[in-house]
Amino acid sequence: MPDNLGAQPGSTPGAPAFERLCLIGIGLIGSSIAHIARQKALARTIVAMDVSADVRRRVAELGLADKVAETAEVAVHDADLVILCVPVGAIGEVARAIAPHLRDGAILSDVGSVKSAVIADVAPCLPKNVHFIPAHPVAGTEQSGPDAGFAALFRNRWCILTPPLEADPKAVARLAAFWTAAGANVEIMNPAHHDLVLAITSHVPHLIAYNIVGTAADLEEVTQSEVIKFSAGGFRDFTRIAASDPTMWRDVFLNNKEAVLEMLGRFNEDLTALQRMIRRGDGQGLFDLFTRTRAIRRGIIEQGQETAAPDFGRRKGEPNGD
Amino acid sequence: MPDNLGAQPGSTPGAPAFERLCLIGIGLIGSSIAHIARQKALARTIVAMDVSADVRRRVAELGLADKVAETAEVAVHDADLVILCVPVGAIGEVARAIAPHLRDGAILSDVGSVKSAVIADVAPCLPKNVHFIPAHPVAGTEQSGPDAGFAALFRNRWCILTPPLEADPKAVARLAAFWTAAGANVEIMNPAHHDLVLAITSHVPHLIAYNIVGTAADLEEVTQSEVIKFSAGGFRDFTRIAASDPTMWRDVFLNNKEAVLEMLGRFNEDLTALQRMIRRGDGQGLFDLFTRTRAIRRGIIEQGQETAAPDFGRRKGEPNGD
C-alpha cells in the first residue's frame, strides 16, 4: 500500500493516492468520507454530487468538496475513484447513468449495507475498463444528511470489501488502502456471507427496533405520552435505532430479503422459547440466557467496538449530564 | 412539601425530612440513592445493608452510608424510611423478615420494576402502623453493584409511586418529596397500569434485546467473532441492554408475566406483519412505518429523556472519541 495514503497535507512527499475522488450522495456516510478524505489528503480533488439541490447547496456552504456537480454524469468525469453513497435501491440506476462516463481504469465502489443485490444490479452495466469493488463501512449514527458527517466516523470500525473473483488485486489494494487511511480496518468477504452477517448484526436489530416503536405507538391502554415519559427503562434506546433514515432502511430490507427473513426466523424461534419460559415460570432458563449474553458484550467492548462507559441518555457537558 | 428537602447541608435551617434512611440492597439503585441522599441531606443518618458480605465491605470502603448493618432486621431499627432495593423476587422475603422490626409510623418503600406482584407479596405481612408506598424510579444504566451508583441517576427521570387506596396522604407526600428532592419527577399510578406501561417501555425491550443477542450467539453460519467485529451496525446497542443484571431481569419476567406476555403478543403480531411486507416487497408499507416511528423519538428528546447527540459507541474524551 502506498505510504502517502495516511499522510496529513504537507507532512509526506508525493501525490495523494487518488487524483479525483467523486462522491455521489452526500448523506451521513458521503459527508464523512469527504471530511476524512480532506483531512488525510486522500485525493487531490473531491467532487460531490447529490440528487437534492438543497443538499448540493449545503455541501457547497460546508465546503465539503472542491467541486459540486449538478448531475452524476458530469460528477464522475475524470475521477479515478467514484464512491456511490446513495440508498441501496438507487445504486443500480446511478451506475447505469454514469457507466458510459467513467474514466478508463477508474475504481467504482459503494457503501451499501447489502452487497449481493447491488452487485447483481451494477456489475452487468459496467464497461470492462472499470474496476467495480463493492464496499460497506460498518459505521454510522442515527443521524442523516450532509451536516451529520464527521471525519472520525470510520475510525476503528470495519470496512468490508466484497470484490468479484476476477477483480484486479491492485485495484482492491488501492481501495483497501483508502479505507485504512480513513481509519477503518478492512476485511475481504464473500458478498453472500456479508449479507448474512449484516442481517444479524444490523438489519434484524433495526427491524425489531422499528417494530417495537411501532407497537408502542399503536397501544390504546398506554398513551404515547406515557411511552415517552417512561422510555428511560430501555425503550428509548430502540427509538434511537428506529430514528435512522427510512429510505435507506426500506431499501436494505427489500434488497436483503432472503438473509433477513432467515435470521428473523431464528429470532422468532428463540423468542417463542423465551415466551414459553416466561409462561411456565422457568427462572433458571431465563437466568441462563441473561448470563450467557454478557460474554458477547464483553467481546465487543474488548475489541473497541463500544465503550464500557454506562449510557443513561446523557453526555458529560450536556444540560442533563454531570 | 417541606422546604428543607432540597437543601444542601447547612444551606437551609431545619432538620432533614427523614431521621434515619435504611437502604436494603446496595446495587446500582441503592448506591445511587445513598449518593443523592447524602448530597442533598435527605436524611440525618443513612444505614445500608446488603446480603453479600463483599458488597457490605465495599459500601463501607466507599463511605456510602453512616452505618452498615449485617442483617436487614438490625438495619431497619428505628428507621423512618426504609427502601428495599433488592430484586423483585426477593422483596417479599425481606419484607417478612423486617416486618416485626419496623418502627411505628415508618414508611416502607421499594424500587422494583414490577408493582402488582410486589404489593401482593408484601402488603399482607406488614403491621398496620407501617406506611407501605411502593415506588419505581425509571432510571438506570446497564451496570450493577455498589460502585455503579451516582447522585445524578434520577435527575429529570420519572419516579412512579403506586400507593394503595387507603394510604396516608401525608406519607405519600413525604415520599414524593424525597424523590423530588433526589431530582426525579413523581407520578402517581395504579399498580396494574404501571405494570402494563413498563412492560412496553422496559420489560419487552429488554426481552428482545436478550433474545437477539442469544440468537446471534447460537448461529453456525456466522461466527461469534464476526458478530463482535461487525456489531457497530446496530447490534451492539442491544448487547448494552442485554448486559443488565440477570437476577433482576429474571425476577421482572417471572413477576410481570401477564403484562409482558400481552405486550409480547402485540409485538409478535406487528413483527409478523412486517415480515410479510418484506416477503412481499411492500416498500411503501416499510417506509410508512419507518417514518412514523420518528415522531416518538422526537418526543423523547423534547422531553429531556434522551439527548439528541448522535451515539456511535464513543464518548468525547475517550480513547476512540474525538
Interface residues (C-beta under 8 A of the other chain):
Chain A: G89 S113 V138 A139 G140 T141 E142 Q143 A148 F150 A152 L153 R155 N156 R157 W158 I160 E187 H193 L196 V197 L198 I200 T201 S202 H203 V204 P205 H206 L207 I208 A209 Y210 N211 I212 V213 G214 T215 A216 A217 D218 L219 E221 V222 Q224 S225 E226 V227 I228 K229 F230 S231 A232 G233 G234 F235 R236 D237 F238 T239 R240 I241 A242 A243 S244 P246 T247 W249 R250 D251 F253 L254 K257 V260 L261 M263 L264 R266 F267 N268 D270 L271 L274 Q275 M277 I278 R279 G281 G283 L286 F287 L289 F290 T291 R292 T293 R294 A295 I296 R297 G299 I300 Q303 G304 Q305 E306 T307 A309 P310 D311 F312 G313 R314 R315 K316 G317 E318 P319 N320 G321 D322
Chain B: G89 S113 V138 A139 G140 T141 E142 Q143 A148 F150 A152 L153 R155 N156 R157 W158 I160 E187 H193 L196 V197 L198 I200 T201 S202 H203 V204 P205 H206 L207 I208 A209 Y210 N211 I212 V213 G214 T215 A216 A217 D218 L219 E221 V222 Q224 S225 E226 V227 I228 K229 F230 S231 A232 G233 G234 F235 R236 D237 F238 T239 R240 I241 A242 A243 S244 P246 T247 W249 R250 D251 F253 L254 K257 V260 L261 M263 L264 R266 F267 N268 D270 L271 L274 Q275 M277 I278 R279 G281 G283 L286 F287 L289 F290 T291 R292 T293 R294 A295 I296 R297 G299 I300 Q303 G304 Q305 E306 T307 A309 P310 D311 F312 G313 R314 R315 K316 G317 E318 P319 N320 G321 D322
